[in-house]
Amino acid sequence: MYSATLVVGGGLGVGPNGLSVLKRLDENLFRNVVCGRYPYSHFKMKNSYGWNLMCLDATGGSSNSPMNSVAMSRNSIWRCLRQPILEGIIVDKRVSQVVTNEEGRNIVRFTDGSDPVVADLVIGADGLKSTVKRAVFPEANDDPYPPRYEGFVGVGGFITPSDLIKANITPGSMTLVFGGNGFFGYLFTDTSASDPNRDSPYHLSASGDTVTWWSTYSIPECPDPKTINKEDVSQQLRKRHGNWRDPVVKEIVRSVRVATMYPAWTTPELPTWERDGLSCSALEDVESFTLFLSHYLRKAYHNPLPSQAATERQAIKIAAKRHMDLRHPHVQAILHHAKQMQLSKGSLNIFQEFLMYFILWIVGLVSSGSPAKEVFNYNIAEEVERVLASET
């Protein structure tokens, strides 16, 4: 068995809404991302005593042909997205500053001292300590919305599963185990090389030989991942989950070595995501902004102002504003639900622990569908079309 490395990164599940974005973009890219990864149709929720709490749907799209969610490593989807881009297109440089310009082009400066670049549009996907985010609020001396440690850390990685682990993972499932002292999840991330449907998210393919796992738990003070004692963290993992009844959890914590630790940080809610041709944007965000931008650029070129540069700047500003107005409420609803789920990953007393189990069990009994169903069925292209149609 082995654990994740910083190069490989962690595992993740891509829902039907995200997969649909890729499918609309490029059918070949869509199949390459899915091929060999592991489709799953439901979330199986248990507690540390081995009781099944509920089972929630992880599919989306048409009821006649539902699309499953797909599990993979972050590195694998990155490689698929990178592959179609020709060499020389991507330039690796560390950005030191972005300066907005209301009347002209934005300026991008680099840490190596090389010549700055001017651009009509700068899109930031640069993480918690975003340089682009600072440019959106240039009037502030310090970051007015600094990242916030949420009081949780995660450890996890990938393993080659034993026969015991394979036999106890329900096919087509992501298993989530809740306990009074933390949270544990696991699922396959690849499919059998001989499965004929391994490039289709509409089928549940036979599992392969890689399982991703993760453990999330509460630590009041944020640790430094660079200075952690890996053996100590591994021992804490075994102490925390060693007496849990789930056989997969027991086998994983008995065998793995923890390679690193990931503190949970979030960015506070921002009043805006754009300013003068800057936009801090994921898959749905990319499609939304691209559709808005292409629409307003076409409109501007057919009805030009005195200069082409002016029409382009105006189109970028309008597209960014429409994109934010559409995406902001949806994203905030997702973040609110995620924060509620975080409460189930902390340290609980015995009363709080069993109250959590009872609530999850009741939700499973009365729920007509997965809380994620609305997210998985969300079609960003249709939402953009609706907004544009309302303008005509």
N, C-alpha and C positions, 0 to 999 in steps of 0.2 A: 504494500500500500504506500501511497505517497500523498503529500499535501500540496496545496497550491503554491506557486512561486509568484514573485512580483511580475515576472514576464508574462505568465499565463493569465494572471488576473483571476477574478472570481467567476462563478456561474451565474446565469440569469435566465429568466423566462421571458420570452417575447410573446405578448398576447395577440389575438387575432386582429385587433385594431392596428397594431404596429406592423404585422405581417402584410396586412392589406395595403398599407402605404407602400411597401416594397413591391408588391404585386402590381399596383398601378404604375409605379415608376418603371419597372423592367421585369418582365416575366423570367428571364434567365437569371437575373440577380436574385429574385425571389426564390427560385428553385435551388440556387447555389447556397443560399443562407439556410434553407430548410434541410438540404440533403445531408444525411448522416446524423442530424441532430435528433432529439427525442421529443415527439409529440406527446402531450398529456391532456386528458379531457376533464380532469377534476382535481380539486384540492381535498385531500383526506386529512381531517383534523382529529387529533387524539390528545389525551393528556398523559402525564408522566406515569400514571398507574396502568396504562394500557387500554383505557376505555375509549371507544370511538365516540366522538362528540358530534360530528356532522360531516357531510360530504357535499361540496359545492362545485357547481359547474364551472369549467375553465374554457368553454368554447364560445364562439361568437359567429355572427353572420347568419346565413340562411338556415332555417329550421330543417329544410330538406337536405342540405349539405353543409353541416356545421364545420367550421374550421377550428382545430385544436390550438391551444397554446403550444409553444415549442421551447424546450430547454436547450441551452448551449453554453459554451464558455464565452466570456467577453472577447477573448483573443480570436476565437473562430469567426465571430460576426465582424470584427474589425478587419480580419484578413479578407473576408468576402467583399466588404464594402471598398476596401483598398484596391483589390485586384483589377477592376476595370479602368482605373485611372492610370494614364500613361506616365512613364518616367519623365521627370522634369517638371511636371505640373505642380507637384507639392514641394514647397520650399520649407525646410525646417529652420526656424529662427525663433528665439525667445523675444516676445514683445515686452518692451519696458513701459510704453505709454501710448495711449490713443487720445488724440485731441479732436474734439468735434468742431465743426465749422458751419455755422448756420447759413452763411452766404456762399460757401464754396465747398471744396472737397475736404474730407477728413484726413488727418495725418496719423500714420502708424510709425512709431519709433522702436528701435531694437536695442537689446542690451549689448550687442557686439560693436556698437558704434557705426554700423554701416548706414548708408544713405536711407533716410526715411521713405516710406511709400505713401502716396496720396490715393484716396479711394472714395468713390461716391457712396459705397455701402461697405460697412464693416459688421460682420456677424460674429458674435462671441459665443463660443462653446468651451470656455476656458476655466470651468470649475468654480469652487467656492471662493477662492481669492481672485476673482475675475478682474483682469485689467480693463476689460470692456465695461464692466459694471461701474468701475470708478469713473469712466468717461461719461457715463449716462448722468452722473451727479457731480459735475466738475466744480460746482460752487462749494462743496464740502472739502475741508482740509484733510480729514481722515475719512475712511470708509464709513458712511452713515448707516450701512446695513451689513455689519461684519458677520461672518459665519458664527453659528452658535452650537456649542457642544450639547447634545441632547441627553447625556448621562448614560449612554449605552455604548457598548463596543461589540464587535463581531469577530469571530475567528471562523475559518472554514477552508475548504479546498476541494481537491478531487482525489478519489481513491479508485483503485482497481478492486471491484467488489468480490468478496469471497462467495462461495456457494450459499452460505447461510444468509448473507445479505441479499443476494439475488432472489432467494426463495421467499423472503419476507417483504419484498417491495411489491405492492399491488401494481400490476401493469397499468400504464396510462395515468399515473397519479403523481402529484407532488404531495408529499406527506409533511404535515406541520404538527409538531408536538409541543404542547404547552405545559409548563410546570411552574411551581412556586418560586423557583430560583433561576428562571431563564426560559429560553425558547430554542427549539432545535428543528431544522428542516433538512430534507434530503430528497433527491430524485435522480434518475438517470439523465445523462446529457448526450448520449449518442445511441444510435440504433445499430442493429446487426448489419454487417456488410452484405449479407445475402438476402435481405428483405427487399422485395421488388417495389415497395412503396416508400422507400426511405427518403424520397425527395418530395413527398406529399404531406402537408399538414392535415389533410382530410382523412387520413388513416392513422390507426394506432399501430406503429411498427414494433417489431421485436426489439428488445433492449440490447444494447451493446455492452461494452466492458468498462465504462466510466460512470461513476456516481459523484455528484457534487453534494456537499454537506455544509451546513453553517450553524453556528451557535451564537445567539445574541443574549447578552446579559447586562446587568446594571453595574456601573462603576461611577461613583460620584465625581471623582477627579479624573480628568482626561489623561490617559497615559500617553507616553511618547513611544510610538511603534518602533522607533529606531533603537531604543534602549531596553526593550522588554527582555526578560529572561524567558526564552522560549520553552525551556524545560519546565519552569515554574508554571507557565500558562498551560502547558499540556497536562500537568498534574492537576491544576485547578479544573480543567475541562473534565477529567476523569472523576474528580470528586463531585463536581456539579451534576453530572449526568450518569455516573456509574451505576446508581441504583434505580434508574428509570427502567420501566418494564419493557419498553419497545426493544426487540432483539437487534434491530438495525442500529439504533442509537448505541446500545451496549457494545456491539461489535466495532463500530466506528471509533468510539472514544477509547476503546481498549488498544487500538492499533495505530492511530494516526499520530503524527508529529506536527505540532503547530509551527508554521513558518513565519507568520506575521499576524498583526492585529489591526482591525479597522475601526477606529472611533466613529460614531455616528454624528456627523455635522449637518446642519441645515442652514440655508440662507433665509433670513426673515422675509416676510412678504414685502415685495417692492411695489411702490406706487406706480411705476412705469417700467417697461422693458426696452423702450426705444427713445432715441433722441437724435435728430438731425442725421439720419442715415446710419444709426447704430441700432442693432437688435441683438439682445441676448437670447438665443434660442437653444429637440429630440425628434424622433421620426415624424410625429404628427405636426410639430412646430415647423419642420422643414417644408412639408407639403403645404401647410397652410400659408406660410409666408411666400413660398414660390408661386402659388396660384394667385394670391393677391397681387404680387409684384408683376407677374406676367400680364395680368389683366390691365393694371393701371399704366404699365409701360406701353402696351398696345394702344390704349386709349389716348395717351399723351402723344404718341407718334402720329396718330391720325388727326389730332387737333393740337398742333404744336403752338407753343408760346413763342415769343421773340427769339429764344435760343434753345437749342436742343438740350444743353446742360441744365437750363432752368426746368424744362419739362421732366427730365430724368429725376432731378432732385425732388420735385413735387410728387412724382409718382412713387418714389421711395418712401417719402414721408407719409403719404396717404396709405400705402400698403402696410407699413409698419404699424400705423394707428389702427387700421381695420383688423390686422392680425392680433394685436394685443386685446382689443375689445372683444374679439371672439374667444380667444384662448384663456384669458385671465379667469373668468368664473369657473370654467371646466377644470383648470389646473388647481385652483384653490380648493375645489370640492374634493379632488383626489388627495391633496396634501392634508386636508382636514381628516379624511378617513384614515390616512396613513398614521397620523398622530394618535388617533384613537387606538389603532392596532399596536402602537408602541407601548401603550400602557400595559398590554398583556405580556411584555417581555422583561419587566422589571422584577425586583424581589418583592414577594408578597407574603403576608402572614397566612396562617392556615385558613382563616375565615375568608380573606380576599381570594385566596387560591381557589377554594371550592365555589365561591360565588362566581368567579370567572368561568369555571367549568359549567356551572348551571346555566349561566347566560348563553354561552356558546351552544349548549345542548338545546335550549329553548329556541334560539335563533334557527338552529338546524331543523327543528320540528315545524316551525311556523313559516319559515322563509319559502317563498314560491320560486326563488332563483338566487343565484349568487349575487352578493353585493357588487361584485366586479362585472356582472353581466352588462350593465349600462356602459361601462368603460370599454368592454370587449366589442360591443355592438356599435360603438361610436364611429361614424364615418366622417372624417374631417373634410374630405372632398365635397360631400353633400352639404356640410355646414357652410363651407365657403361659398358654394353655389347659391345657397339660400340667402346669404348676406348680399351677394352681388345682384341677385334677382330683385331684392327689395329696393335697390337703388334705381332700378329702371322704371 
